[in-house]
């Protein structure tokens, strides 16, 4: 979880500033992701895909739960 100060600073940024940070982080992480044998790189991307699928599934389950919990009008 980010601190309130970090969140406030992030919200105060312009879209261009946030995009610049995104590109910097992508540049740093791509060096790590692409380092190793083709098999190692493939495993890293498969693991990321698995983590993304798990995260998406949890979000869908939470959304479905929140829709069931809503009182009908």
ZIMODA-V170196 format. One record per residue. PHI is phi in whole degrees, -180 to 180 (none if undefined). Layout:
phi: [PHI,PHI]
This chain:
phi: [none,-84,-71,-58,-67,-65,-62,-63,-64,-64,-66,-79,-72,-80,-56,-64,-66,-66,-64,-61,-63,-59,-64,-63,-66,-64,-63,-66,-75,-66,-62,-70,-61,-92,-85,122,-71,-55,-67,-65,-62,-61,-63,-62,-70,-65,-65,-61,-63,-63,-63,-64,-62,-63,-64,-63,-62,-63,-66,-64,-64,-65,-65,-62,-62,-67,-71,-72,-78,-70,-69,-76,-97]
